[in-house]
Amino acid sequence: MKKLILAAAIAATTAGAANAATIYEGNGLTYKLKGDFQIQLRKKAGDNEKTDIEFDDMELKNSVIYDLGDDMKAFGQLDFSYNDAANENDKTDASENESSKLEEAYIGMQFGNVAVSVGQQDFAVDDFGVHNAIESNGDEDQFDATATSGDDVIRMDVSGENYTLIVSTEIEAEGGKSANGEGFDVFAATSVGGVDLAAAFQNYDEDTTVAGDVDVWGVSAGFDAGFAQFGVDFSTADAGAVETDQYNVVAIIPVAETTKVSLGMTNIDPSNATDVTEWYANVSYKFPSQKNVKLFAEISDTDETDVDMGALAGMQIKF
């Protein structure tokens, strides 16, 4: 599930600890713990799909930040997901069952509004897109269809008053245990006349032992009209023999201070197959006394033949 990016001011890397619980703060050291627990009852869109309980997010995120003075900080991030352990009965191979999975593990330095980090983390293009479904039947965008994170990533975040620039590279790590592809990514966002604009580009080679890489680019725009937020994005992937276009449109309507309704549609059009259109509608309610406690529900469907509508309902608790 990806958050809708309508604001251009995306924080620098160390702000990943924002809204987390501060466990310790003193002598220039800050340690924060962040949790995201989400469980839902879901019937996927498709033919003869059954309703089951999904553990979508079961994550703990650890952030360590040292204030070095002179507007410099050193930081480290260690995030674990317990989704696989909770959903272990969904695994067909017993070897896939894990008690926990390392989601992110990186360290870095922040110099003013510039942060540089190294390790296992998201690519720059992970911040692209306006897709706002709770669960998607297909890829959220063509970056999501290619790759949005890696094990050997060097990333730089630059956050200004009215712009954001993120650049990342996945090094090949040839001969190493983490050798699993290489690539370059860039994401940029700004706001012009109340319209939030973003663009992204990626060149990625999943298997460096075989000739052929994928070029992906995308653009997005968002506007807050007061009574609703509107977003649209377009992304395209060129894999040589196959080119795939995809677009998303979404509207987020605040029907009350605690309640939002999202209506969205995505279309995926590969050059070697028939295009598929998916639509979704969801509603979320945050308790006024505790906004990190949320109830939600969603319905979705596609125009594929013999596909029944999907539905879900669940609860999320964050800290």
N, C-alpha and C positions, 0 to 999 in steps of 0.2 A: 504494500500500500504506500503510495507516494503522496506527500502533501502538495497541495496546490500552491505554486509559487506565483503570487501576484505582486509581491513587494520585492523591489530590487535589492534592498539592503540586507543581503544574506551575511550573517556574521562570520567572522574568521574562525579558523579551526578550533581554537581553544574555547570558543563559545558553545561547543558541543555539550558542555556541562551546565548550560543555562537551564533554569527551572529544576535543577536536581537538588537533592538533599545534601547540605553541607555537613559532612561527618567530622571534619577537623579543619580549623583555620587558625594559624598562628605561626610566627617566625618566618613569614613569607611563603608558607606552604598552605595550599588549599586542596583538600581531598573531598570530592563529591561523588555521590552514588546516585545513579538514575535507574529507575525501573519502568518497564512497560509490560503490563500483563493484559492479554486480551483473549477471551474465549467466546466462541460463537457457535450457534446451531446453524448449520448450512446445508442446503441442497444445491449443488452446482447446476448451472444450465447445461442441458445435454439430454441424451436419450437414456432412459432408465436409471438416472442418477438417484442415489439414496441419501436420505438426510443423516448427517453425522455431526459429532461435536469436534470442532477444530480448535487447536491451540495455535492461534495465529502469531501472537507475540508473547514470548516468555523470555524477556531479556533483562540483563543487569549490566549497567555501563559504569565503569570506574574511570574517573578523571583525576589526574594529579597535576597541579599547576604550581610552579615555583616563580615567585616574583624576584627577578634578578636586578631590579632597579634600572634607571635610565630607559624606562618604557620598554623593557625586555622581559620576556617570560619563557620559561622552559616548561613543556607539558608532555604528558603521556596519557594514552587512552587504551583501556583494556575492556573489551565488551564480549559478553558471553550470551549465547542463545540456548534455551532449553526446549525449543520447539520440537526437535527430533525425539528427545526423550519422552515428551508428553504425547507425541503422535507416533510412537514406535510401532503400534499395531498397524499403521498404514504402510510400513516398510515391507517390501517383498523379499528383501535380502537381510538376513539377520546381521550381517556385517555393517549394514548402514545404520543400525541403531546406535545412538551415542547418548551418553549422559549429558553432554554439553557440546556446544560447537563454538569455536572461536570466531566471532564476527569481525572484530577489528582489533588490531594491536599495532600501535605506532607511537613514535615519539617525535618531538619537534621543538622549534624555537619560534617565538613571535617577536617581531620588531615593529612596534607601533601598529600599523594597520596591515602588516604583511606577516603571514605565518607560513613556515615551511615544515613539512612533516614527511617522515619516511616509515614505511612498514605496510602492514595489511590494512587496507582502507578503501573507501569509495573513490571512484574516478571523478573527475570534474563533471562529466556529463550526467552523473547520477542526480544532479540538481536540476536537470532539464524537465520540462513538461507541466501540463495543467491537468492531467488525468486525475480524477478525484473519486474513483470507485473504491469502496472498502475492499472488495475482492474483484479481480479481473479475470475474465475467461480467456483472454489472450494477453499479448505483450502490451505494456502501457505505452510504449513508443519504440522506435527502431533502435535507440540506444539500449533500452531494456532488452530487446531481442538479441543484441550483440554481446555486450558486456558492460557492467557498471561498477565493478570492483575487482581488486586483484590482490595478490600476495606480496608483490615486489614493487610497490608504488612509491614514487616520489611526487609530492603534491605541493603546490604553492597557492595560497589564498590571499587575495588583495581585496580589502573592503574599504570603499570610500563613501563619502556622504551621499552620492547619487549613482554609484556604480559598484559592481562586483566583478572581479575577474578571477577565475580559477583555472589553473593549468596543472595537468598531471601526466605522468608517463609510467607505464608498466614495463620494467626492464625484463629482458629475456631470461635472465638467470640460467643460462645454458649449462647443463651438467649438474645443476643444483636440484634439491628435492622439490623446490617450488617452481621449477621450470614449466610454465603452462601458458605461454603466450606473451606477446608484447604489443605495446600500442602507445598512442599519444592522444590526449584529449584536451579540449579547451572549452570553457563556458564563460559567457559574458552577459551581464544584465545591467539595465539602466532604466530610468523613468523619464519620459518626455511628454510634457503637457498632460500629465495625469495618466498616461498609458505606460504600463510596465512592459518593457521589451527585453527579450533574451534570444541569444543565438548560441549554438554549440556545434562542435565538429569533433569527429573521432576517426582515427585510422587504427584498426585493430587486426592483429594476426593471431588467431586462436592456436594454430599449430605451425610453429616456425620451421618444422621439418618438411612441410608441404607448401608448394608455391600457392600464393593467393591470400589476399587480405581483404578487409571490408572497409569502405569509406562510408561514414554516416554523417549527415549534417541535419540540423533542425533549427526552426525559428518559432518563437511563441510571443503572444501578446496577451495582456490582461488589463481589465479596466474595472474600477470600483465605482458603480453608478449610485451608490448609497443604498438603494433598495435591493440591490443584488450585485454580485461580482460575476464578471464574464471573462472567460478565457478560451483561447484557441491556440493550437500548436500544429506544426507540420514537420515531419521527419522522413527522411528517405535513406535507404541503405543500398549501396552498390557493391554487390559481391561478384561482379564480373558477369557470370552467366545469368544471374537473377538480380533484378532491381525491385525493391519493395517500397511503396509509399504508404504513409500512415498519417491520418489527421485526427485530432481530438477537439471537441467543443464541449464546454461545460458552463453551467450557470449555478451559482451558490446563492441561495435566497435565505436571509435571516428572517424567519417568521416570528421569532421572539428573541429576547435577550439570551435565552438558554438553548434555543432550538434553531437548527439550520437544515435546509433541504437542498440537496444537490441533484441536478439533472444533467446527464452527460451522454455523449455518443462518441464512438471511435470507429474508424474504418481502416482496414488493412488490405492493401491491394498489391499482391505480388505479381510480377510480370509473367510467371509461369503457372498461375492458378487463378481461380475466381476470387474476387474480393469478398470480404466478410465484414458486415457491419454489426456492432454491438451497442446496445443502449443500456443505461442503468439509472436508477433513481434511489436515493438513500436519504435518510433522516437521522440526525444525531441530536441528543439531548445531554447537556452538561448541567449537573446539579449546581444551583446558584451558590450554595455554601461551599462546595468543593468542585471547582471546574476541572480537576484532573480525574474526576469520576464521570464516565460517559456511557450512555445507552445508545444503541444504534440499530438500524434495520435497513435492508436493501433488497431490491428486486432487480433482475437483469435478464437479458435475452439477446439472442443473435438471430440473423436471418438465414442461418444454415438450415438445411432441410432436416426435419424430424428432431428438432432440438426443443426440449421443454424449458419453460422459464425457470430461472434459478432464484432462490431467496435465502436470506440469512437474517439472523438477529443475534445480538450479543452485548457484551459489556467490556469496557476497558478501564483499567485503573493505572495511572501513571504517578510517578513522583520524581 
